[in-house]
Amino acid sequence: MMNDLLAEEVKKLFEHLKRGLFNHICISGTKETLDELYACLLQECNSRNLDALQIIFSDENTDLISETESPEIFLIKGLEFLNPKQNEAYALRSHLDVGQY
């Protein structure tokens, strides 16, 4: 079943993050697969007791996160709704880049 395969891939992803192989990732795919993957990511965060902040953009909602929020992991969905040249997109990139150097 696809969900079992995704759950295993999500566990591998978290192991890579834990080992420091990378500190961020952007995943693309079909809407259905991404929705399923997002649910698996949330479930894995919960099972690992990680402080995860969900950010879901849509054509009606492009509100950004508060500058004071700093969870262990950000789960962001719907980046396609942000125009890369908009101030909101720049502010999000800036917020996520903090501490990456």
Short mmCIF file of the C-alpha atoms (twelve columns), coordinates in Angstrom:
data_MODEL
# 
_entry.id   MODEL 
# 
loop_
_atom_site.group_PDB 
_atom_site.id 
_atom_site.type_symbol 
_atom_site.label_atom_id 
_atom_site.label_alt_id 
_atom_site.label_comp_id 
_atom_site.label_asym_id 
_atom_site.label_seq_id 
_atom_site.Cartn_x 
_atom_site.Cartn_y 
_atom_site.Cartn_z 
_atom_site.pdbx_PDB_model_num 
ATOM 1   C CA . MET A 1   0.000  0.000  0.000  1 
ATOM 2   C CA . MET A 2   1.220  3.511  -0.841 1 
ATOM 3   C CA . ASN A 3   0.744  4.748  2.730  1 
ATOM 4   C CA . ASP A 4   3.102  2.057  4.087  1 
ATOM 5   C CA . LEU A 5   5.717  2.964  1.482  1 
ATOM 6   C CA . LEU A 6   5.409  6.646  2.297  1 
ATOM 7   C CA . ALA A 7   5.642  5.941  6.022  1 
ATOM 8   C CA . GLU A 8   8.934  4.105  5.464  1 
ATOM 9   C CA . GLU A 9   10.283 6.929  3.296  1 
ATOM 10  C CA . VAL A 10  9.302  9.473  5.944  1 
ATOM 11  C CA . LYS A 11  11.194 7.486  8.589  1 
ATOM 12  C CA . LYS A 12  14.260 7.463  6.317  1 
ATOM 13  C CA . LEU A 13  13.905 11.219 5.789  1 
ATOM 14  C CA . PHE A 14  13.884 11.837 9.542  1 
ATOM 15  C CA . GLU A 15  16.957 9.647  9.988  1 
ATOM 16  C CA . HIS A 16  18.800 11.718 7.365  1 
ATOM 17  C CA . LEU A 17  17.742 14.920 9.125  1 
ATOM 18  C CA . LYS A 18  18.860 13.482 12.465 1 
ATOM 19  C CA . ARG A 19  22.289 12.603 11.067 1 
ATOM 20  C CA . GLY A 20  22.703 16.105 9.673  1 
ATOM 21  C CA . LEU A 21  22.917 15.039 6.038  1 
ATOM 22  C CA . PHE A 22  20.710 18.014 5.225  1 
ATOM 23  C CA . ASN A 23  18.590 20.501 7.145  1 
ATOM 24  C CA . HIS A 24  15.768 21.150 4.695  1 
ATOM 25  C CA . ILE A 25  14.074 19.512 1.753  1 
ATOM 26  C CA . CYS A 26  11.531 20.503 -0.871 1 
ATOM 27  C CA . ILE A 27  9.336  17.686 -2.190 1 
ATOM 28  C CA . SER A 28  7.145  17.829 -5.281 1 
ATOM 29  C CA . GLY A 29  4.563  15.410 -6.610 1 
ATOM 30  C CA . THR A 30  0.871  14.958 -7.311 1 
ATOM 31  C CA . LYS A 31  -1.614 16.591 -4.965 1 
ATOM 32  C CA . GLU A 32  -2.815 13.216 -3.706 1 
ATOM 33  C CA . THR A 33  0.689  11.920 -2.997 1 
ATOM 34  C CA . LEU A 34  1.746  15.165 -1.328 1 
ATOM 35  C CA . ASP A 35  -1.384 15.164 0.862  1 
ATOM 36  C CA . GLU A 36  -0.606 11.609 1.930  1 
ATOM 37  C CA . LEU A 37  3.053  12.444 2.511  1 
ATOM 38  C CA . TYR A 38  2.127  15.492 4.593  1 
ATOM 39  C CA . ALA A 39  -0.123 13.330 6.792  1 
ATOM 40  C CA . CYS A 40  2.728  10.817 7.238  1 
ATOM 41  C CA . LEU A 41  5.128  13.641 8.153  1 
ATOM 42  C CA . LEU A 42  2.724  14.936 10.802 1 
ATOM 43  C CA . GLN A 43  2.234  11.450 12.201 1 
ATOM 44  C CA . GLU A 44  6.004  10.873 12.390 1 
ATOM 45  C CA . CYS A 45  6.545  14.243 14.108 1 
ATOM 46  C CA . ASN A 46  3.928  13.294 16.682 1 
ATOM 47  C CA . SER A 47  5.444  9.851  17.250 1 
ATOM 48  C CA . ARG A 48  8.892  11.450 17.768 1 
ATOM 49  C CA . ASN A 49  7.460  14.167 20.055 1 
ATOM 50  C CA . LEU A 50  8.819  16.872 17.754 1 
ATOM 51  C CA . ASP A 51  7.545  20.419 17.987 1 
ATOM 52  C CA . ALA A 52  6.259  20.874 14.425 1 
ATOM 53  C CA . LEU A 53  4.656  23.992 13.006 1 
ATOM 54  C CA . GLN A 54  2.279  23.510 10.083 1 
ATOM 55  C CA . ILE A 55  2.074  26.265 7.492  1 
ATOM 56  C CA . ILE A 56  -0.500 25.706 4.770  1 
ATOM 57  C CA . PHE A 57  -0.806 28.271 2.007  1 
ATOM 58  C CA . SER A 58  -3.751 28.428 -0.360 1 
ATOM 59  C CA . ASP A 59  -5.120 30.872 -2.883 1 
ATOM 60  C CA . GLU A 60  -7.174 32.404 -0.032 1 
ATOM 61  C CA . ASN A 61  -4.458 32.275 2.634  1 
ATOM 62  C CA . THR A 62  -0.919 33.536 2.252  1 
ATOM 63  C CA . ASP A 63  -0.486 34.585 5.895  1 
ATOM 64  C CA . LEU A 64  3.006  34.077 7.184  1 
ATOM 65  C CA . ILE A 65  4.247  32.797 10.498 1 
ATOM 66  C CA . SER A 66  5.121  34.945 13.444 1 
ATOM 67  C CA . GLU A 67  8.778  35.940 13.667 1 
ATOM 68  C CA . THR A 68  8.844  34.615 17.248 1 
ATOM 69  C CA . GLU A 69  7.865  31.057 16.352 1 
ATOM 70  C CA . SER A 70  10.777 28.650 16.175 1 
ATOM 71  C CA . PRO A 71  9.683  25.010 16.316 1 
ATOM 72  C CA . GLU A 72  11.986 22.050 15.783 1 
ATOM 73  C CA . ILE A 73  10.541 21.510 12.315 1 
ATOM 74  C CA . PHE A 74  8.424  23.455 9.840  1 
ATOM 75  C CA . LEU A 75  5.994  21.575 7.594  1 
ATOM 76  C CA . ILE A 76  5.056  23.913 4.767  1 
ATOM 77  C CA . LYS A 77  2.459  23.096 2.147  1 
ATOM 78  C CA . GLY A 78  1.230  25.146 -0.798 1 
ATOM 79  C CA . LEU A 79  4.299  27.184 -1.750 1 
ATOM 80  C CA . GLU A 80  2.936  27.313 -5.288 1 
ATOM 81  C CA . PHE A 81  0.421  29.899 -4.043 1 
ATOM 82  C CA . LEU A 82  3.190  32.382 -3.254 1 
ATOM 83  C CA . ASN A 83  4.609  34.497 -6.033 1 
ATOM 84  C CA . PRO A 84  8.401  34.348 -5.559 1 
ATOM 85  C CA . LYS A 85  8.632  38.118 -6.032 1 
ATOM 86  C CA . GLN A 86  6.019  38.933 -3.381 1 
ATOM 87  C CA . ASN A 87  7.135  40.356 -0.072 1 
ATOM 88  C CA . GLU A 88  5.492  37.408 1.704  1 
ATOM 89  C CA . ALA A 89  7.656  34.895 -0.154 1 
ATOM 90  C CA . TYR A 90  10.800 36.888 0.584  1 
ATOM 91  C CA . ALA A 91  9.859  37.160 4.271  1 
ATOM 92  C CA . LEU A 92  9.272  33.399 4.477  1 
ATOM 93  C CA . ARG A 93  12.615 32.611 2.841  1 
ATOM 94  C CA . SER A 94  14.353 35.041 5.186  1 
ATOM 95  C CA . HIS A 95  12.673 33.537 8.248  1 
ATOM 96  C CA . LEU A 96  13.591 29.990 7.229  1 
ATOM 97  C CA . ASP A 97  17.194 30.949 6.394  1 
ATOM 98  C CA . VAL A 98  17.895 32.281 9.901  1 
ATOM 99  C CA . GLY A 99  20.654 30.256 11.506 1 
ATOM 100 C CA . GLN A 100 21.498 28.279 8.372  1 
ATOM 101 C CA . TYR A 101 25.012 29.703 7.944  1 
# 
